Amino acid sequence: MCGICGYISKRKIEDRILEEMRDTMIHRGPNDAGVWQSQTADSSYIGLAQRRLSIFDLSELGHQPMLSADGNLIITFNGEIYNFKELRSGLEKDGTTFKSDCDTEVILYSYAKWGDECFSRFNGMFAIAIWDINRDALIIARDRMGVKPFYYYYNPSEKDFVFASELKPIMKYPYFHKDIDNESLGNYLCYKYVAAPKTIFKNTYKLEPGTYAVLKDNNLRIRTYWDIVAAKETASQHLITDFATAKRELNDILTDAVMKRMVADVPVGTFLSSGIDSALVTAIAQKNTGTPVNTFTIGFNEKERNEADGAKKIAEYLGTHHTELYIGEKEILNMIEGIAHYYDEPFSDSSQLPTMLVSKLAADNVTVALSGDGGDELFCGYNMYDLVYIAQKVDWIGNLLYHIPGMNSMKKSFPPELRALVDNRSDDFRSQLFIDVTAEQVSSILGGADVSPKHAKEIQFKYKDWQERRMLLDMVTYLPDEIMCKTDRASMKYSLETRSPILDYRVVEKSFEIPHKFKYAGPTKRFDKKHILKGLAYDYIPKEMLSGPKRGFGVPLVKWLRGPLNDEIRRYSDAEYLGRQDLFDAKGVQKLIQTQEHDNKIIYSSILWSFYMFQRWWEEYIQ
């Protein structure tokens, strides 16, 4: 796992500056560092740089940027290729000679053999940049599910292209313009993250999952090598109609995915809660490993949020080497101080705080940790999916109310849930419930600015079942842009590599072969979510150990915003301060604060927390 960055420009930057850009990510790669610079055929300048966290081949032979034997290819890479040994074996049979035992060199020679088609052969998480001297082109790529981040700044008029694993190196680039994108600000306040391909800055983007791009002659061409919608459509042509068969095939492929991620030249462990996903990943790892797996859990002193007791029982049953740490509010609050440094784009999923704490706990013992990320999106696990199910069943009521004369003025007095049902008339956005309600509140703190946060991507999803549409939408937006962003930044703060077996693309494609009725049963079975995944987990762990309520990793936002953070929030909402910033409406923000202090609805505390996180980010990087 590493941090990478680089640039192409008509203006050369000194090695010292490129090193400064690179070293903003020293936490991502404390073991080694390198830079490489040269001139292109059209007299532009190119530089590549990397910070390395050594996982495979800990020797100097894994140093990056890495050059091919003939010197025509130069690569900088962040991630892991789990099938690199199989690829290497095939390349060796064709006569390729390798100097190292790391996956970086395998990527280099895979590209030499297959060109741009090589990315579809990789099973892993990756952000890759290759300079091809013969093509005089830069080729960049990101893994299928967006597990690893890839940012880039592209300003064709100034002939500047800068890329990095995080925004920090890009912000250090001497010719970068820190211009806030107002549309992205509204998007962030609604969702807690900025949805790809946009970022908080103008002319700055995220390379979307499953894509690669070729930069040549100052022209960037983006191509898709794996399309999740096409993958689902293909899989739907041969659904597995027998539940036992589906469960067995899912187990086989998930087992292979887990065991591929247990391979490393450094200590490996797993995150463990009392939930289905992490417990299943841990159980598979333990069953197929000769020694006790290292497992890590944090507990909360507040019983209503604590899962540590359940995790400990699971660990004891499986026979893992278990480490737990109980934390209180003070420990979590202390994490806020440095949060903007590591989340260098505005981000306000408050579970980032306990995720950092469990990452620190794991990093004190191992260098790699497996997580259960992806289970909810692939197997219908979120409570939102219940709401989507209900909304589709009663949509006729919303349609009836919508057409009542005078409804426009009447619905203002409706509760948010009913208003969302009435307004949900567009076939393009059926599963995106409640976001209009949030957008109204966000608009009020942005001085009435038009906020249109709905993801247009749902238009691609032709499924009649709203749940299936929402699950796909979450896979291409919420999963990479919030869940994986949260995990990546939280773990890399402590130089910990996290791996997500459930997001192995083969598991994803297998999930598409499983009928939706095997994943979700409606009210007749008390909204049974993740049905097949639970059934698989019960083969490893007694059902009663996994039957507790889903608690998540939340923090007491309402209490904090009214208490220890209140003075700081009021400072950020000062009219003079906001006037200099010229982004927010002071009256709107102050009204939101007053409302939040007397109303416990999560919408108010959520938006106020997002405002607060933005201001901390602003102080760190703009002010």
N, C-alpha and C positions, 0 to 999 in steps of 0.2 A: 504494500500500500504506500502511496506516495502523494506528493504534490507536484504538479507540473505547470509550466507556463512557457510562453514564448511570444515572438512578435515577427511581423514582416512590415517593413516600412522603407520609404525613401530616405529616412533619417536614421542614421546609425546611433544606437545608444551604447554607452561604454559597458564593458563587462561588469564594472562595479554596480551600475544601475540595474542590470539584469539580475545580478546576484542579490541586490536589495529586494527586488520584486520576488524572487524565488524564496528568500529567507523570511518573508512575511508568513510563510507556511512551514516554518521549521518544525512545528508541532506535528505536521503530517509525515515528516520524514527526518528523524533526528540522527539516522545512522550514516548518511552519506549525502553528498551534494555535487552537482556538476553543471557546467554551462558549455555551450557550443555556439559559435557564431561564424557566419560566412556571408558571401555576397551571392546574389542570384544572377541569372543570365541577363536580366534587364536592369542590372546595376542597383537593385534594391538590396536591403540588408535583412538577414534572417538570424534570429537567435532562439535557441531552445534551452530550457533549464529544468532541473528536477531536484527535489528533496526526496530521499529514499528511506522508507521503513523496510528493512530487510526481512523477508518472509521465506523466500526460496533462494538457495545459493547465497549464503551470507558473505561470501568472499568478494573481492574487488572485481571479479569477473562480471558481476551484475550491475556495475556502474553505468549510470545514464547521465546525459544522452549517450546512446549506444550506436556505433557505426557498424554497417555491414562490412564484410571482409574486403570488398572492392571499394568501399568508401562512398558509394553512390546513394546509400540510404542511411538516414539518421532518425532515430526514434526517441521520444520521451513518452512514458506510459505510466498510468496510475491504475492499479487494480490487480486482479488475478484471473488467469485463464486456467480453468480447472481441468480441461482436457489437453493441456499442452504436451503431456508425455505421449499421448496417442498421436498428436500432430507431429511431434518431433520424430517419432519412430517412422512415420510415413515419409517425412522429408529426408531422413537419413538413408532410407532405402533408395531414394532418388539421387543420392550422392551429396547431400548437404552435410557439411562438417560444422559441429558446434564447439565453441570454446567454453561455454558456461553450462550450468544446470538450471538456469532460470527461464521463466516463461517469456521474458522480454525478447530474448534472442529468437525464440520460436515465432513470435509475432512478426519480427523483422523478416525472417525467411519465408514465412507464410505469405506475407505481402509480396516478396520477391517472386514467389511462384504463382500466386493466384491474383495478384493485384487487388483491386477494390473488392473483389468477391471474397476475400479472405475473412472479412468480418462476420459473415454468416456461418463460418466454420467454427467460430470461437464460442465456447460455453464458459461464461464468466461474467464478471463485473469489470468494466473498463472504460477509461477515457484515454484515447490514443492520439498522438500527433506524429506523423511521419513526413520528413522532408525528402522528396524524391528528386535528386539532382537531374536525372535523365528527363523527367517530365517537367522539371522546373516548377514543381507544384507542391503545395502543402496539403496532406490528406489528414483529416481529423475524423474521429468516430467515437460513438458512445454506445454502451451496452443496451440490450433490448428493453430492459425494464427500468433503465435510468437509475440504477443503484449508485453509480459513481457520477459525480457532477462534472459538467463541462461548460464553462462560461466563455464568451468571446465578445470582443469589442470590434466592430466593423464600421469603418468610416471611409468609404470608397473615395470621397472627394479629397481627402487628405492622404489617401493611399496607406492607411494604417489598419492593421489587423493584429489584435492581441488576444491571446487565449490563456486560460488558467483554470485550475481546479476550484478556485475561489475567486471572489471579487477583489480581494486585497491586492494581489499582484497587478491587476488591471488598473486599480486606483493609483498605484505607484508609478505607472507608466507616465513619462514626462508630458506626453501630449494628449492624455485622456481628459475628457470634459465631464465633470460631475453634474450633468444636467438631469434633474429629477423628471421622470416620466409621470405626469399627473394621472393618466389612465391606470398605470401600474400601481400608483399609490392607492387609488380607490379599490383596485382589485385586491391588494394586500389587506386593507382594512376590512374587507368583506370576508376573505378566506383565511387570513393569518399568514399567507404566503403569496408570492407573485407567481402566477401560472406561466409555464413555458409556452412559447419561446421567449417571452419578454422577461425583463428584469426591472429593477427600480430605476435604472438609468436609461436615457435615450441612446440609441445606437449600440446597445449592449444586450446580449441575448444568451439564452441557454440552448445548447444543441439538444434537440429532442431525442428521447430514447429511440433506439432502433434505427438511427440515421447515421450517415457519414456525409462529409462535405469535402469538396476539392476547391482549393483556392489557387487560381492560376491567372496571371495577368490582371490582378486586382479584381477578379470576378469570382464570386463564391457561388458554387452550385451545390445544392443540398439534395441528397438522394436517400431513399428509404431502402434498407436491406432486410428489415423484418417489420411487418405491419400486424399489430395485435388484432385489429378488426378482421383482416384477411385470415389470420390464424384461427380465429374463432369460427369464421364462416366455413373454412375448410374442415375443421374438426366436427362441426355440426352435421356434416354429411355422413359421418360414421359414429354415431353416439353409441355408448356402451349401455345396453338396455338392462343388463343384469347387475343388481346392486353388489353382490358378492364379487363378481368379476371386476367391477369398477374399483372396489375397495382394494382388491389384491393388486391390480395394476398400478393404482396410485401408491400403494405401499412400496412396491418394487422400485418405482422410479424415484420416489422421495428418499428411500434408503440410499440409493446410489448418489443422489444429490447431497445428502448429509455426509456420506463418507468421503466424497470428493472434497468437501470443505473441511474435513478433519485432517487433511494432509498438509503439513507445513514443517519447516525446519526450526520452528519455535513452539513454545507451549500454546495449547489450544483449550478453550473452554466454551461454555454456553451461558447465555442469560436464561434464568429460570424464574417464572412466576407460577401462579396456580392456574393459569389459563391453558387452553387446549394447545395453542400453537407452539409455544416455547417448551411445554411439557412433552409434546410429541417429538419435536426435534431432539430434545435431550434424551428421551427414551430410546429413540433409534440409534443415536450416537453411542449410548451406554451399552445397548445390546450387541453392537457390532465392534466394540472396542475391548481390548484385553484388560485394560486398567481402568480404575474409576475416572470418570469424566469430571473435570473441574466445573462446578456450577456456581452462579452468583446471583444473589437476590438482595434487594434493599427492602426494608420494612418501615412502615410509618407508625409512629406512636399512637395515632388516631385509629381506632379499631375499624371504623367504617371505610377507611382507605387502605387497610393493610392486607397484603396477600402473602406475607412472608411465612406465616404459620402453615398455610397450605403448601407453599413451595418446599418448605422444610420436610413435610411429610412425604411429598413426592420424591424428593432427593433421597430420603432414607429408604423408601421402598425400592428405588432404582439402584441404590448403592453408589451414588456419586460422591465425590469429594466436595462438600458443600461449604460455601462461605456466605454469610449474611451480615448485613449491617443495618441497624435501626437508626433512623434519622428523624429529627424534629423539624419544625418550621424554620428555626434559626439556621440550620445547615442549608436548607433549600434557599432561603432568602439570601444567604451569603453568596450563592452562585450567581445572583443577578449582576453583581459588580462587574464581572468580566465577560458577560454574555455577548455583548455587541461585538467584541473583538473576534470571537469565533464564529458567530452568526453574522457575517459581514454583509448580508442583505437583510432588510427588515423581515423578521420572522417571529411569530407570537403564539405558537403552540406551547402552552405553559408546561406540557409534559417534557419539554426539552430540559428542564431543570433536574428532575429526578433521573432522566436518562443520562445526563452528565455524571450524576453521582454513582449510578450503577456501573457506568463505563470506567470511572476512576477506580472503583472497587475491583473490577476485573483486571484493569491494566496493572494493578499492583502485583498480579499473580501470573497473568498470561499476556501474550501479544496478539492473539486472535480469539474472537468470541463469536459463536453462532447465535443468531436471533430467530424469532418466529415471525418476522415481518412478512406480510403478504397473505396470511391465512384469511383475514377478514374480507379482503377484496376478492380473492379468488373463490371463496366458499361461502359468501353471503353471511358475514358475521356481525355487521354493524346494526345498531338500533335504527339507524336511518332507513335501512332496508325494510323494516317492519312498517315504517311510516309510508314509504313509497308503495308498498303492497296495499295498505289500507286506502291510500289516496286513489289508486287505480280502481279499487272496488267501488268507491263512493264518488267517483268522478262525475257521475250523472247528476249528483246533487249540486256540485259546484257549477256545472253547466247550466242547470235550471236556475240557480240563484243569479248567475252572471247575466242572464237575459231578462231579469225582472226590471221593469222601468224604474229609473232612479237609483239603481244599485250602486252607481259610482259614488254617490254621496253617502249612502247607507253603510257601505262596507268599511268606512273609516272607523266606525264604532265596533267593528268585529274584532274578536281576538285574533292574533297573528296567524294561528293555525287555520282558522276558517277563511281568513282573507287570502292566504296562500292557496287554498283549495279553489276559491272562486276565481282568482286571477290566473290560475294555471291552465290557460287555454291554448297555448302554442304547442303544436305537435313537435316542434324542434327542441323543446326544453322540458319535456314532461317530468323527468325525474329530479329536476333541480328545484326542490321544494324549499320554501322559506327564505331563499336568498334575496328575493325582492324586499322582504321585510327588513333584512339587514341593510340592504342598499339604501333604503329610505333614511335610516339612522346615520349611515356613513355620509350620505349627501348633506345632512344637516351640519356635520362638523367640517365639511369642506365648502361651506358657504353656498349650498344649493347646487353644487356642480353635478353634472349628469354622471351618474354611476351606473354602468351597465355591466355587471360582473358575470353574467351567465356565460358558460363555456359553450362556444359554438360547436365544439367537437361532437356534441351529442347528435348533431344532424347526421353524422355518418352511421349511427347505430340504428339499424332498421328494425330492431326487435320490438314486437308488440308488448312483451313483458317489460314493464318499467323497471323492475328490479335488475334484469339483465342489462338494460341500458345504463342504469346507475352504476352497477358494478364495473362495467367497461369504462365509463367515464372516470370513476375513481382510480382505475388502473393506469389511465394515461395522464391524470392530473394530480389528484390527491396523493397517490402512492409515491411517485417520484419527487414531486415538488414539496410535499410536507413530510410524509413518513420517512422517506429515505434521506431527505435533507436533514431532518432532525437527528437521525441516527448517525449519519456520516459526520456532522459537525461535532456532536456530543462525544463520539468515540475518538475521533481524530484529535480532539483537544488533548487527549491523554496518549496519543500515538498508539491507539488500539484499533486493530482492523476488525470490522464486523462483517460477517458473511451471512447470507440469507438463503438457506436451502430451498424454501418454498418458492422463491423467485427464480430458481433455475428455470430457464425457458421451456425445458421439457416437462416440468411439473405444470407450468402455466398451460401449455398445449394439452396436456393430459386432462387438466381441469375442464377444458372446453369440450372434451369428449364425454364428460360426465353430465347426464341430464340435470337440468335445474331442479327438478323435483327431488333429486338425491341430495341436494345442498340445502333446500329450504322447504319447510312444510308450514302452511298458514295457521290460522287460529285453531283449527281442529286439533293441532298438536302443540298448542300454546306457542306459536311462532318459533318453531324449532329451527334455529340457524346453524349453519356448518354441520349439518346432520352427518354427512359421510366422513368428515374429518373427525368428528366426535367418535363415530363408530370405530374408526381406525385407532384413535388414541386409547379407547377402552380395551383394545387388544393388548396394549402394553401396560396400562395403569388402571386400577379399579375405578369404576365409574363414580363412586362416592367421593373420591379424591378430586374429581374434576367437575363437580356439580355446583360449586359455589358461584355466587353472583360475579359478573364481570365488573371489576372496579377501575381498571385503567391506571393511568399514572398521573392523575390530576393533582392540582394544588388548590388551596382555598383562596381563590382570586378575590371573591367578594370581601372576605375578611381583610386581606392584604390591602386592597384598594381603599378601603374605609379606614384602615389603621396605619401600619408602618410605612406604607408608600404614599399616603395621602398628601403629605406636605410636598413631596417631590413632584407629584402629579400637578398640584396647584402651581408650582413654580413653572412647570412646562406649559401650563394653560394661561399664563400671564399674557394679557393683551399685547403688551409691548414686545415680549419675546416672540409671540406668534406673528406679530406684524413684521418683524425683521425676517422671519422665516418665509412668510408670504405663501403658505400652503393651507393653513387651517383657519376656520372662522372662530374667533375667540368666544363669541357669545354661544355658538353651537357647542363648543367643547365644554364650556362652563355649565351649560344646561345638562349635558350628558353626565358630568360629574355629580350634579345635584340629583339627577334622576337615579343614578347608580347608588347613591347613598341611602335612598329610601325604597328602592325597588330591587328585589332579589332575582329578577329575570336575568338569565345568563347572557342574553343579547347585549345588555348594557355593560356588564363587567367584561365581556369578551372584546367589545369594540374599544373600551377604555384601556384595557390591557394592551391591545394592538397599538393604540395611540402612544402609550407609555413606552413600549418597546421601540417604536419608531423614533421617539425622541432620544432614547439612549443611543440608538444607532447614529442618529444625526450628530449628537455630540462627539461621538467617537470618530466619525469619518468625514463629516462636512464642516461642522463648526470649528 
